[in-house]
């Protein structure tokens, strides 16, 4: 029995030797090649992403200032209007008659004024010689009364002419008018509650963005302690509802003067040029505001992992040539990188490639790399060689 066991053991060893690869290497026999980038302290833009809503630069509900019947609609809905362009024509027959009556009253008042003027002059000349002092005072009062009557009638003419001009309703702003809410023949009244149409000016356009008041306090604290360098001119980039980036940069109009009692947020208003009316008032958008900049490290997101506790960790090349795992303190993200202010030192070599089976303490062979716009890691030496001009004077195919 013992001889059989020895024979079986010998055969097993021979078979195991036959199936062992000749080029297999034991674990830890050599360093693992990894791609690294150097940690550099730099000015990183502090960007806040906020929800927002477009608001018309100007919006007017057009209502009549005089009563009458609509005779004609003088505009085309959606057409660009200038200040003073006609919109509606109200029947002006009654207002023409009112103007004529006021002009007649002025003519009568002018005639009465001449009579009163002559009587007053005569009384002044004959004072004490046929005219008593009381009669002179009466003549003066009649002259003043005639002058006042003329002034009142002239004012009535001016008002009648103004009302006559109001029968042609014009645009008070630059913009585009909606479809008319009235038709020819409709009776409208002065100061009615229903508008005739609405004119909207959307170029430029306002965008109201909402930010939590607590975050505004954090930004102010960063400015006060010097960790945040405030931007000289706060600007915003706009993203439309379909995700497209709106062409043009917005300028801040007001930072908001009150906190909402229901949401605890502050409304910040920006203004954008909207020449082609891409942004429609009332649409929901998203804005990215560059508040300022902070001195920090940019760590590619592909190089970092976040554990169950929420801690962000990366591998760096230690002084002994082994992979060392460090915990970072991040402050949000910028583009495809984490903004790191604590946990790294200037010149640390961050491992960005070869991370699939890397373990802390493992020997590594660092190779300088870079991450391109597509997020792919490339060897820096290969990139420099490809960019270098040919030395033999021949084109490289």
FENUR-V910009 format. One record per residue. N is the residue number from 1. RES is the residue in one small letter. PHI is phi in whole degrees, -180 to 180 (none if undefined). NEAR is the number of other C-alpha atoms within 12 Angstrom. D_FIRST is the distance of its C-alpha to the first C-alpha in Angstrom with 1 decimal. Layout:
# FENUR-V910009
N/RES/PHI/NEAR/D_FIRST
N/RES/PHI/NEAR/D_FIRST
This chain:
# FENUR-V910009
1/x/none/7/0.0
2/x/-64/8/3.8
3/x/-65/9/5.4
4/x/-65/10/5.2
5/x/-64/11/6.5
6/x/-64/12/8.9
7/x/-66/13/10.0
8/x/-65/14/10.8
9/x/-64/14/12.7
10/x/-65/14/14.6
11/x/-63/14/15.7
12/x/-62/14/16.9
13/x/-65/14/18.9
14/x/-64/13/20.5
15/x/-64/12/21.5
16/x/-62/12/22.9
17/x/-67/12/24.9
18/x/-66/11/26.3
19/x/-98/12/27.7
20/x/-85/13/29.2
21/x/-61/10/33.0
22/x/-70/9/34.5
23/x/-102/7/37.5
24/x/-67/10/35.8
25/x/-123/10/37.1
26/x/-69/10/35.8
27/x/-60/10/37.8
28/x/75/15/41.1
29/x/-74/11/41.2
30/x/-159/14/44.9
31/x/-70/22/47.9
32/x/-92/27/48.6
33/x/-77/27/51.9
34/x/-133/35/54.3
35/x/-90/33/57.9
36/x/-132/36/60.3
37/x/-126/32/64.0
38/x/-93/28/66.1
39/x/-72/30/67.5
40/x/-126/22/71.3
41/x/-74/21/73.7
42/x/-148/18/76.4
43/x/-80/22/79.0
44/x/-109/32/77.4
45/x/-61/31/79.7
46/x/-94/33/79.6
47/x/-112/28/79.7
48/x/-110/30/80.2
49/x/-100/25/79.5
50/x/-128/31/81.9
51/x/-76/30/82.8
52/x/-152/33/86.4
53/x/-142/30/89.0
54/x/-76/37/91.8
55/x/-129/29/95.4
56/x/-61/33/98.6
57/x/-64/32/100.7
58/x/-144/23/103.7
59/x/-146/26/104.1
60/x/-128/24/107.5
61/x/-94/25/108.4
62/x/-85/32/111.8
63/x/-130/32/114.4
64/x/-76/33/118.2
65/x/-103/25/120.7
66/x/-135/30/123.6
67/x/-95/27/123.9
68/x/161/31/124.5
69/x/-99/26/123.3
70/x/-68/29/120.7
71/x/-94/23/122.6
72/x/-159/24/120.0
73/x/-103/28/116.4
74/x/-105/24/116.6
75/x/-130/27/113.0
76/x/-108/20/109.9
77/x/-56/20/106.7
78/x/86/18/104.1
79/x/-78/20/106.6
80/x/-67/25/106.8
81/x/-112/26/109.9
82/x/-108/20/111.9
83/x/-63/17/114.0
84/x/97/18/117.1
85/x/-66/25/116.0
86/x/-70/25/117.5
87/x/-117/40/115.4
88/x/-136/40/117.8
89/x/-118/34/121.5
90/x/-97/39/123.2
91/x/-54/30/126.6
92/x/-110/28/129.1
93/x/-59/18/132.4
94/x/-64/20/132.9
95/x/-79/27/132.1
96/x/-66/22/134.5
97/x/-66/18/137.2
98/x/-65/23/136.3
99/x/-66/27/136.6
100/x/-62/23/140.0
101/x/-64/21/141.2
102/x/-67/27/140.1
103/x/-65/26/141.9
104/x/-65/19/145.1
105/x/-62/24/144.9
106/x/-65/27/144.7
107/x/-62/21/147.8
108/x/-63/21/149.7
109/x/-65/27/148.6
110/x/-65/25/149.7
111/x/-65/19/153.2
112/x/-64/23/153.5
113/x/-66/27/152.5
114/x/-62/21/155.3
115/x/-64/22/157.8
116/x/-65/28/156.6
117/x/-65/24/156.7
118/x/-64/19/160.3
119/x/-63/27/161.3
120/x/-68/27/159.7
121/x/-63/22/161.4
122/x/-65/21/164.8
123/x/-66/27/164.4
124/x/-65/23/163.5
125/x/-69/17/166.6
126/x/-103/17/168.9
127/x/-63/19/167.6
128/x/85/14/170.6
129/x/-128/13/172.9
130/x/117/14/172.4
131/x/-119/20/168.7
132/x/-77/16/167.8
133/x/-64/17/164.8
134/x/-66/15/163.0
135/x/-66/22/163.6
136/x/-65/25/162.2
137/x/-64/19/159.0
138/x/-65/20/158.7
139/x/-65/29/158.9
140/x/-66/25/156.2
141/x/-64/20/153.9
142/x/-64/25/154.5
143/x/-66/29/153.5
144/x/-64/23/150.3
145/x/-65/23/149.5
146/x/-65/30/150.2
147/x/-66/25/147.8
148/x/-65/20/145.1
149/x/-63/25/145.5
150/x/-64/28/145.1
151/x/-62/23/142.0
152/x/-65/20/140.4
153/x/-69/27/141.3
154/x/-66/26/139.8
155/x/-65/19/136.6
156/x/-65/23/136.6
157/x/-65/27/136.9
158/x/-61/22/133.9
159/x/-68/22/131.8
160/x/-64/26/132.9
161/x/-70/25/131.9
162/x/-65/21/128.5
163/x/-61/29/127.9
164/x/-64/28/129.0
165/x/-69/25/126.4
166/x/-72/29/123.7
167/x/-68/34/124.3
168/x/-101/33/122.2
169/x/-84/37/118.8
170/x/-117/31/117.1
171/x/-78/34/113.6
172/x/-84/25/113.5
173/x/-138/27/110.4
174/x/-82/26/108.5
175/x/165/31/105.8
176/x/-122/35/105.0
177/x/-97/37/106.4
178/x/-76/26/104.7
179/x/-63/22/106.1
180/x/-64/28/109.4
181/x/-92/21/109.3
182/x/-128/27/112.9
183/x/-123/20/114.8
184/x/-61/20/118.4
185/x/101/16/120.8
186/x/-73/21/118.8
187/x/-93/21/120.8
188/x/-118/31/119.4
189/x/-126/21/120.7
190/x/-64/22/120.9
191/x/72/16/117.9
192/x/-65/17/116.0
193/x/-77/14/112.5
194/x/-84/18/111.0
195/x/-80/23/110.5
196/x/-81/36/111.8
197/x/-166/31/108.8
198/x/-125/30/106.4
199/x/-111/38/106.3
200/x/-122/35/103.1
201/x/-106/36/102.8
202/x/-114/34/99.2
203/x/-136/29/99.9
204/x/-72/30/99.0
205/x/-134/38/96.7
206/x/-92/38/95.4
207/x/-131/45/91.8
208/x/-93/38/91.2
209/x/-108/36/87.7
210/x/-108/34/86.3
211/x/-131/32/84.7
212/x/-67/26/83.5
213/x/-64/23/85.8
214/x/-65/15/82.9
215/x/-71/19/81.8
216/x/-63/23/85.3
217/x/-64/15/85.3
218/x/-64/18/82.1
219/x/-64/28/83.7
220/x/-64/19/86.8
221/x/-64/16/84.8
222/x/-64/21/83.0
223/x/-67/20/86.4
224/x/-67/13/87.8
225/x/-87/13/85.0
226/x/86/15/84.9
227/x/-75/21/81.4
228/x/-119/27/82.8
229/x/-89/25/85.4
230/x/-68/27/87.7
231/x/-71/22/88.6
232/x/-65/12/92.3
233/x/-132/17/92.6
234/x/-70/29/90.2
235/x/-124/31/89.2
236/x/-138/40/87.1
237/x/-106/34/85.2
238/x/-108/42/85.3
239/x/-116/30/82.6
240/x/-79/24/83.9
241/x/-63/21/82.5
242/x/-90/13/80.5
243/x/95/12/79.0
244/x/-68/15/81.3
245/x/-86/19/82.8
246/x/-76/26/86.5
247/x/-73/19/88.5
248/x/114/22/90.5
249/x/-113/26/90.0
250/x/-90/31/91.6
251/x/-109/29/93.7
252/x/-71/29/93.8
253/x/-96/23/97.0
254/x/-151/19/96.3
255/x/-82/25/93.4
256/x/92/21/94.2
257/x/-116/13/96.4
258/x/-153/18/94.8
259/x/-104/19/91.5
260/x/-65/15/90.9
261/x/-75/10/91.0
262/x/-99/9/88.5
263/x/-111/14/85.9
264/x/67/16/86.4
265/x/-119/25/86.7
266/x/-119/28/89.4
267/x/-95/29/90.8
268/x/-107/35/91.1
269/x/-104/34/93.3
270/x/-120/39/93.0
271/x/-120/34/95.3
272/x/-123/35/94.1
273/x/-74/26/96.2
274/x/-135/27/95.8
275/x/-58/18/98.0
276/x/-96/16/96.3
277/x/56/25/95.8
278/x/-71/25/92.0
279/x/-89/38/91.6
280/x/-99/28/93.3
281/x/-54/27/94.6
282/x/97/20/92.4
283/x/-76/24/89.2
284/x/-89/25/86.1
285/x/-136/33/84.8
286/x/-134/31/82.5
287/x/-120/39/83.7
288/x/-115/33/82.1
289/x/-106/35/84.3
290/x/-87/31/83.9
291/x/-75/32/84.9
292/x/175/27/84.4
293/x/-145/29/81.7
294/x/-128/31/79.3
295/x/-85/24/77.5
296/x/-156/33/73.8
297/x/-101/37/70.7
298/x/-103/40/69.8
299/x/-108/46/66.0
300/x/-55/36/64.8
301/x/-65/28/63.4
302/x/-70/27/60.4
303/x/-92/36/59.4
304/x/-115/33/59.5
305/x/-129/25/57.6
306/x/-120/19/58.8
307/x/-79/12/56.4
308/x/-63/8/56.6
309/x/-81/9/59.0
310/x/93/13/61.3
311/x/-73/18/60.8
312/x/-96/30/61.1
313/x/-131/32/58.6
314/x/-141/39/58.2
315/x/-100/44/56.2
316/x/-125/45/58.1
317/x/-85/39/57.1
318/x/-74/26/57.0
319/x/-65/15/58.4
320/x/-91/14/54.9
321/x/81/22/54.2
322/x/-111/27/51.9
323/x/-75/35/52.5
324/x/-122/27/54.4
325/x/-94/29/55.0
326/x/-124/28/58.5
327/x/-99/23/60.3
328/x/-112/30/63.8
329/x/-114/25/66.9
330/x/-100/29/68.4
331/x/-130/28/71.9
332/x/88/26/71.6
333/x/-134/24/71.1
334/x/-139/27/73.2
335/x/56/19/72.6
336/x/-109/20/68.8
337/x/-133/25/68.2
338/x/-85/31/68.0
339/x/-90/36/70.8
340/x/-116/35/69.2
341/x/-114/29/71.4
342/x/-138/23/68.8
343/x/114/26/65.3
344/x/-125/33/65.9
345/x/-124/22/67.8
346/x/-58/20/69.9
347/x/93/17/67.7
348/x/-59/27/64.3
349/x/-96/38/62.1
350/x/-88/43/61.0
351/x/-82/45/57.9
352/x/-116/39/58.9
353/x/-140/36/56.2
354/x/85/28/52.4
355/x/-92/27/52.0
356/x/-59/16/49.4
357/x/-124/14/46.4
358/x/-77/29/48.3
359/x/-128/22/47.4
360/x/-62/21/49.4
361/x/90/21/48.6
362/x/-79/28/47.3
363/x/-68/25/48.7
364/x/-132/35/51.3
365/x/-115/25/53.4
366/x/-73/31/56.8
367/x/-125/27/58.8
368/x/-60/26/62.4
369/x/-137/27/62.9
370/x/-145/31/65.6
371/x/-112/28/65.7
372/x/-81/14/68.1
373/x/-64/12/70.4
374/x/-87/11/67.7
375/x/82/17/65.3
376/x/-94/18/63.1
377/x/-88/26/61.7
378/x/-129/26/62.8
379/x/-67/24/62.2
380/x/-64/21/65.4
381/x/-65/15/65.1
382/x/-67/15/64.7
383/x/-67/16/67.7
384/x/-66/14/69.9
385/x/-68/13/69.0
386/x/-69/13/69.9
387/x/-82/11/73.2
388/x/-72/11/74.2
389/x/-72/12/76.7
390/x/-69/12/75.8
391/x/-92/9/76.8
392/x/-93/7/77.3
393/x/77/7/80.2
394/x/-105/8/78.4
395/x/-73/8/77.5
396/x/-91/11/73.8
397/x/-89/4/72.8
